[in-house]
Amino acid sequence: MLRLLGWLGVAACVARTVAAQKGGWHNPGDLKPDGSFFNKLYDPKQAALPIPAAGKKGSPKLFTYRVVQEYAHDQKAFTQGLECSKEKPGCETFYESTGLYGQTEVREVERETGTVLRRQSNIDRKWFGEGMVRWKDEFWLLTWKTNDALVFDSTSLDFKRQIKTPMTDGWGLTVNTDTGEWIGTDSTETMYFMKPSADGTALEETRRVRNFTTRTA
């Protein structure tokens, strides 16, 4: 099963599209002085209608969403990657990677309260955290404007090692657990397909997809 994580830029674009379709969504007038919103619960009837799929055969489908509940969250967290904890059912806690230079962290957060239960903040200021994926007993965190990924222990959140990737502008990262392929995105239309190197020091590109046309590396 393909686990898609960290592609929040796409979600933001969809959010803007959906918000423009129908009322009942956040706007600046909804904000309280502390940055939170007045309306915490949403009526599903106020959700935007699905956007019709493109008519051409093979065209991508655009999926929308509806907000059914909001939870407290650190207002200062520059969220980049998000994944539910598999140890606790119902996503009682989730793992989150944050960005910004000097503020990049890997966290475990309690969903109901927004309390940060554990965090790894001892990350060099030269790295701007991006998307993150959990693979076996590790978290792999992409960094922005470098070709580095940082690997952390999933239990202790301790830093383990630094690896190289073919992307110099990392955004999102995931793993296709059916094929074992790693898939990364950057600020372009390119999707990078990769595999770990034999010595474990890099993700090596095997192919890429750009403009919906498969190209070899």
GIMO-V388321 format. One record per residue. N is the residue number from 1. RES is the residue in three letters. D_FIRST is the distance of its C-alpha to the first C-alpha in Angstrom with 2 decimals. Layout:
n = [N N]
res = [RES RES]
d_first = [D_FIRST D_FIRST]
//
This chain:
n = [1 2 3 4 5 6 7 8 9 10 11 12 13 14 15 16 17 18 19 20 21 22 23 24 25 26 27 28 29 30 31 32 33 34 35 36 37 38 39 40 41 42 43 44 45 46 47 48 49 50 51 52 53 54 55 56 57 58 59 60 61 62 63 64 65 66 67 68 69 70 71 72 73 74 75 76 77 78 79 80 81 82 83 84 85 86 87 88 89 90 91 92 93 94 95 96 97 98 99 100 101 102 103 104 105 106 107 108 109 110 111 112 113 114 115 116 117 118 119 120 121 122 123 124 125 126 127 128 129 130 131 132 133 134 135 136 137 138 139 140 141 142 143 144 145 146 147 148 149 150 151 152 153 154 155 156 157 158 159 160 161 162 163 164 165 166 167 168 169 170 171 172 173 174 175 176 177 178 179 180 181 182 183 184 185 186 187 188 189 190 191 192 193 194 195 196 197 198 199 200 201 202 203 204 205 206 207 208 209 210 211 212 213 214 215 216 217]
res = [MET LEU ARG LEU LEU GLY TRP LEU GLY VAL ALA ALA CYS VAL ALA ARG THR VAL ALA ALA GLN LYS GLY GLY TRP HIS ASN PRO GLY ASP LEU LYS PRO ASP GLY SER PHE PHE ASN LYS LEU TYR ASP PRO LYS GLN ALA ALA LEU PRO ILE PRO ALA ALA GLY LYS LYS GLY SER PRO LYS LEU PHE THR TYR ARG VAL VAL GLN GLU TYR ALA HIS ASP GLN LYS ALA PHE THR GLN GLY LEU GLU CYS SER LYS GLU LYS PRO GLY CYS GLU THR PHE TYR GLU SER THR GLY LEU TYR GLY GLN THR GLU VAL ARG GLU VAL GLU ARG GLU THR GLY THR VAL LEU ARG ARG GLN SER ASN ILE ASP ARG LYS TRP PHE GLY GLU GLY MET VAL ARG TRP LYS ASP GLU PHE TRP LEU LEU THR TRP LYS THR ASN ASP ALA LEU VAL PHE ASP SER THR SER LEU ASP PHE LYS ARG GLN ILE LYS THR PRO MET THR ASP GLY TRP GLY LEU THR VAL ASN THR ASP THR GLY GLU TRP ILE GLY THR ASP SER THR GLU THR MET TYR PHE MET LYS PRO SER ALA ASP GLY THR ALA LEU GLU GLU THR ARG ARG VAL ARG ASN PHE THR THR ARG THR ALA]
d_first = [0.00 3.75 6.30 9.51 12.62 16.24 16.74 19.53 21.95 20.13 20.09 23.78 24.63 23.08 24.94 28.17 27.74 27.08 29.92 32.28 31.64 32.91 34.84 33.88 31.69 32.72 35.63 38.06 40.40 37.95 38.09 40.12 42.08 39.60 36.74 35.12 35.03 37.49 35.14 32.38 31.29 30.31 31.21 28.27 30.99 31.45 27.93 27.78 27.19 24.11 24.94 25.35 23.06 24.81 26.87 26.39 24.15 21.14 21.81 19.08 18.90 19.85 18.50 20.72 20.79 23.46 24.51 25.17 26.10 27.10 27.35 29.61 28.38 30.25 31.91 32.30 28.68 27.47 23.79 21.40 18.14 16.89 14.46 15.07 16.41 14.53 18.03 19.42 18.17 18.39 17.94 21.55 21.23 19.07 19.11 20.55 21.80 24.99 26.89 30.53 32.78 34.11 31.79 28.40 26.88 23.87 24.20 23.18 24.37 25.35 24.01 27.14 29.73 28.18 29.75 28.50 28.25 27.69 27.78 28.12 30.55 32.37 30.81 33.17 34.35 33.67 29.91 28.41 24.98 22.08 18.29 16.80 13.61 13.54 12.92 14.29 17.73 18.13 17.81 17.99 20.03 20.95 24.57 26.30 28.86 28.42 26.23 25.63 22.67 23.58 22.00 22.71 22.60 20.22 22.99 26.11 24.82 27.32 27.11 26.36 26.53 26.40 24.64 25.02 22.71 23.75 23.60 26.84 25.69 22.33 20.60 16.83 14.41 10.70 8.72 6.18 5.66 6.02 9.12 10.25 11.30 12.33 12.85 15.88 18.10 21.81 24.51 24.55 22.59 21.10 17.52 17.74 15.59 16.61 16.76 18.72 22.33 23.98 26.00 23.23 25.23 23.21 20.12 21.37 20.63 19.71 19.67 19.58 19.24 22.16 23.53 20.84 22.45 20.89 23.28 23.63 24.17]
//
